[in-house]
């Protein structure tokens, strides 16, 4: 008897999954994922990086097939998927699956939105595909960690593409061998570097994951062949991507344990490891509202990943600021907030923020979880105070509520696409599983 490997097991699961198999809480979280994805894409749709991407890609657009969220242009499906993936990730405001530290919405949802405009699917089918895409992308991500990330792989791109292919394959109705082929085509296109964080190049990796994941499923639909062990083979994705892949994490309790329930949403537009730090700073600022100019030192103790990702004292742009511990601390102290304005080029150029960021000292502590931080403040008069944040906002033990997520959606829509009917769109996404035509909801993402 031949034992099926992960590539085929995942393909079998995807093909066999039915909407009735999806528990109510998972469906609800899937809708929250889409609220956050669309909101982030609306906020980022006119970012400088996206405008440049349009200038580069528009001469290559094929026939108008799908919309770009928040904009009037209608490129071909593959370019629409790229642009929506890049837009949804460019502000660093997207969702975060904490087990893999992946941002699944941006690579996974865009291809599904494009397909929903080309082929008749109902809202439940679209939501089902999103949930399955998140399941597969995040499970593969967990199996690759932590070595994958430490090698410098940007997991949102490198593993997000598997989720994009899985979701698109489900929406296309692929059978089990077709699903396995789609995963194989995703494996050979997996790419993305941590070195790109803080630069526009990061958006290329995320956009490519969305576009190429959709392409992987379309290739598979037409019978384009792939290796049978694309993930687990001797020279497959896992062997290349990590030292010790956890194949059990990919396949154990499929359909029973849902990774969508481990997905969280960002209260701040920056790296997730900064959330407990910002919470601590804002708590201290409430105690000392006028202390920014009198601070001698701020010591931040956190998980090693905090230092690996964000110990960046010398930055020059708002993109760098989103992954800079020193800037996040200083901006939150100076302004008492940590929104889009605090992670902009203008904020980086503020003398008060630059001066305070030089007084921030990070410390790694192996005993501190990634969602926790201790922020210690010393003022020039000798006053000392500390904030110990055990569960940051936007983590599983302190998640954003539906109302908070809806408010974030409205703020992002007003910021990036003020001509849009945000309330109609939000209501449609919240009711997606009861929608007869998913394409109608997708078309609401275009401004009137």
N, C-alpha and C positions, 0 to 999 in steps of 0.2 A: 504493500500500500504506500503510495507516494504522499508525503506530507507537503501540503501547500505552504509556500513561503509567504512573507508579508505582502509582496506585490500582488499576488493572486488573491490572498485573503482579503485585502482591502478592496480589491476589485469586486469580489463576491459580495462583500457587505454593501458596497455602494449600489450595486445592481439590484440587490434584494430589498433594500430599505424602502419602506412605504410611509406615507404621511401619517397614517394611523399609528405607526410605531413611535412617533415623536411625542414625548410627554408634554403636557401643557406648559410647565415651567421652561422647558427648552424652547418651545415655540415663542413664548413671551420674550425670552432672552435673545432669540434670533431677531425679533422685531426691534428690540433695543439696539442690537448691533447695527441694523440698517438705519435707524434714526441717527446714530452716531456717525456712521459712514457718510450718509448723505449730508449731514450738517458739516462735517469736516471738509467734504468736497466743495460745498457751497462757500465755506470760508476761504478755501485755498484756490478757487477757480480763476482768480485774477492775480495771484501771486506772481512776482517777477519771474520766477523759474518756469511757471506755466506759460506765461506770455512768450518767453524765449522758446519753449518747447513747441508752441503753436507756430512760431516763425520758422522753426526748423522743419516741422513735419507737414505743415499745410500744403506745400508744393507736392507732397507725396500722397495726399489723401486720395482714396478711391471714391466710389459712388457714395452719396450720403445714405448711411444706414442706421446710425445711432447717435444719440445726443451726448453732449458733454455737460455734466451737471452744472447748473448756474449760468450757462452760456447758450448762445443761439446757434453756434456752429454745429454741423452734423457731418462728421467724417465717416469713413468706413468703420466697421465693427472693431477691427484690431487697433486702429489708432484711437478710437473712442475709449477703448478699455485702457490703453496706456495712459491717456490724459486724465481719465477719472481716477486711476490708481495713484498717479503722481499727485493730483490735486488733493486727494483725501489724506495723503501722508505728509504733504509739504509743510504744514503748520505744526507738526509734532503733537497733534491734539487727538489722535485716533485711539482706537481701543487697544487693550493690552491683555493678552493671555499670559498670566503671570508664571505659569508652569514652564513655558517655553520662552518667555519674554518676546513673543511675537506680536505684531500688530496685524491681526488677520483680516479685518474688514477691507483695507485698501487694496491688497492683491486679489482677494477672492470675489468681492461683490461686482466689480466693474464688468467683467466678462458676462456675468449673468444679466446685468442690466442691458447690455448690448444685445444679447440673445433674445431677451424679452421683447425687444422692439422688432425683431426679425421673424420670430416664430410664435405662434399662439400658445401662451402658457397662462395659467391662472396664478393668483397670488400665493396660494398654498404651495404650488410647485416651485415658485421662485424662492420662497422662504425655506422650503425643504432643501433646495440646492445650496442655499447659504449655510444652513446648519451642517450639512454633510461636508461642505468645503472646509468649514472651520474645524470640524472633527478630524479630518484627514490631515490638513496642514499642521494643526497643533500637535497631533499624536506623533507625526514624523519629527516635528521640532523637538518634542520632549525626548524622543529616542536618540536624537543627535547631541543633546546637551550633556555636560557643559563644554566638552572639547570643541565642538563645532564653532561655538561663539569665540572661544579662546584662540582658535586658529585664525580668527578675523572674518568669519562668515556673517553677513548681515541676515539674520534668520528670517526676517519679514519677507525678504526677497527669495532667499534660497529654499525655504520650506513653504512660504506662502504660495509659490507656483504650484505645488502639489495640491493645495486646497483649491486653487483656481481651476486646475484641470479636473479635479474631482467634481466640483460643483457644476462646471460647464458640461461635463460628461453626463451628469444626472439629468440636467435640463434637456440634453440631446437624446436621452433615453438609451444610452449605451448599455449593452449587456456586459457580463462579467469580464470576458476577454477584452472587450473594447475599453472598459474602465482600466484594466491593467495596462493596455497599450497607452492610454492617455497618461497614466502615471509614469510610464517609461519615457514618453516624450517630454514630460515635465522634468524628469531626472536629468536628461541630457542638456537641458537649458537652464538648470539651476545656477544662479550667479548673484553675487552681491557682497560688498566688502564693508566691514565696520570702519575702515579707514575713510570711507566716504561720508560718514556722519559729520554734520556741520557744514556740508557743501551741497550744492545743487545736484551733484552726481548721485547722491542717495536716491533722488527722485527717479533717476533712470532705472535703478535696480528695482524699485517698487513698481513703476510703470511697466517695465518689462515682465515682471512676474504676472501682472494682470493680463497683459497682451499675450504673452507666450503660453500662459496656462490655458487661455481660450483657444489659441492655435493648437495646443497639444490635443485638446478634446476634438477639435475639428479634423485634425489629421487622423486621429483614431477612428472617428466616425466613417471615414472613407477607406479604412482598412490599412492604413500606413502601419507597417510592422514595427515592433519594439522588442527588446530582449524580454524573456519571460521572468528574469530575476533582476530587473532594472534597479531595484532598491537593495536587495540583499546579496546579489551576485559578487563573485570574487573581485571584480573591478566595477561594482555597482556604486550607486550613490552613497550608501552607508560606509563602505570601505574607504571611499575617497574623502568623505565629509567628517568623519570622527574616528577616534581610536577604539571605542568600545560601544557600538550601537546597542541600544536596549530594544530589541525587536519585540519583546513582550509588551512594552509600552505602546507599540503601534497597534497591537491586535487584541490584547486582553480586554474582556468585557465590552467588546464592540456592541453598540446598541443598548448597553446597560449603563455605563458611565459616560456622561456627555461632557466634552470639553467646553462646549458653549457655556456651561454653567460656571466655568472658571474664567470667563472673560470679564474684564473690567473696563472702565471708561475714565478717561483723563479729566480731572478738574483743572489742570494747568497744561498749557501748550509747550511741554518740554519732556525730557527723558523721564520715564516713570520712576527711576531711582531717586529723583530729586523731590518727589512728592512729600515724603516725611520731613525732609529738610525744610521745604517751604512751609509746611504746616507748623513746624517748630519756630521758624522765624516769625511767622505771622502771630503766633501765640506770644512770643517775646515782645513783639512790637505793640501789642495791646497793653502790655505792662509798662512799656517805655515808649510811648508814641512819638516823642521828639528826640530820640536818642541817637539817630543815625550819625550825626556829626560828632558825637561824643564817644563813639565806640573805639576802644583800643584793640580788641581782638574778638573774633568769633571762631570757636573751635567746633567742628562738626565731626562727630563720630558716627560711622555707618558701616554697612556691609562692604566687603572688598570690591564688589561690582560697582559701588558708588564711585570709588576712586578710579577704577579701570575705565569707566565710561565718562566721568565728568570732571576729573581733576584737570581743569583747563584754565589756568590763571590769566593767560594772555590771549584775548580774543579780539576780533575786529569787526564782527558782523552779528546781526540778529540770529542768523542760522547757527553760528558758533555758540551764541548765548543759550540756545535751547539744550545744549549738552555741556554747560559750564556750571559747576557747583558754585564757584566764586561769584559769577554774575548773578545767579539765581538768588543767592543769599543777599547780596548787596541791593539788587533791584527790589526785592520784597521788603527789605528794611526801609529803603528810601521811600517807596511808594505805598507800602501797605497793601500791595496787590501783586498778583502774578498771572496776568492775562496776556493777551496778544501784544499789547503796547509795551509790556515790560520785557518782551523778548524780540525787540525790533532793533534795527540799526540805530535809530535815534536814542534808544535806551542805552545801548552800548557806548554811545558817544557822550553820555552825561558825565561830567566831571565828578559829581558826588558818588555816582555808582562805581566809577573807576577807582576812586580813592578808597572806598570801603571794600571793594573786592580784593584789594591787596592785603587786607587784614584778616582774610578768611583762611583758616588752616584746617585741612581735612585730615582725619585719622581713621584708619581701618580697624575694625574690631571683629574678629572671627565669630564672636558670640552674638552678634547683632543680625537679625533677619533683614532681608532686603527691603521690607516694608516699614522698617523702624529706623529712627535716627535720634541722636542726642545732640542738641544744639546748646552750646555754652557761650554766654555773652559776658564780656568784661568792659565796663565803661571807664572813662578817664579818671573818674573820682574814686575808683576802686570797687564800685558796685559790681557784683557778680550775680548771674541768674542763669538758670538752665530750663530747657523744655525737653521732655522725653516723650516722643511720639511713638507709640507702639504699633499703631495701625494707621497708616496714612489714608487720607481721603483718596477714593478711587481704587482701593484695594478690596480684596474679597471680604475682609472683616469690617469694612467701612465703605460699602459701595455707594455710588451715586444713585439717588432715587429716580423714579420715572419723572417726577416733576423737575428735578435738577437737570436731568438729561434733556428734557424738552426745553428748558430755559437755555441750556447750552446751544441747542439746535437753533433756537430763535436768534440768539446773539450772533452765531456764526453766519446765519442767513443774512441778517442785517449788515454784517461786516462785509461779506463778499458778494452778495447778490440781492441788493435791496429791492430790485424790481420784481422779485419772485413773490408769489402768493405762498408764504411760508406756512400759514395755518392750514391751508388746504392740503399742502404736501405732507405736513406732519400728521394730520388726521388720516390721510390715505396710507401712509406707512404703518401707522399704528393698527389700522384695520386690514392690513395686506392679506392675511390668510383668508379673508372672506371676499376678496376681490376677484371678479370673474376674468378680468383682463389685466394682467400684471403690466403690460405695456402702457396702459393708461396712467398708472402710477408713475412709471419711469418718465413719461412725457411731462408730468407735472414738475419735473426738476428743471425744465427750461423756463427762462423768464418770459412773462407775458409781454 
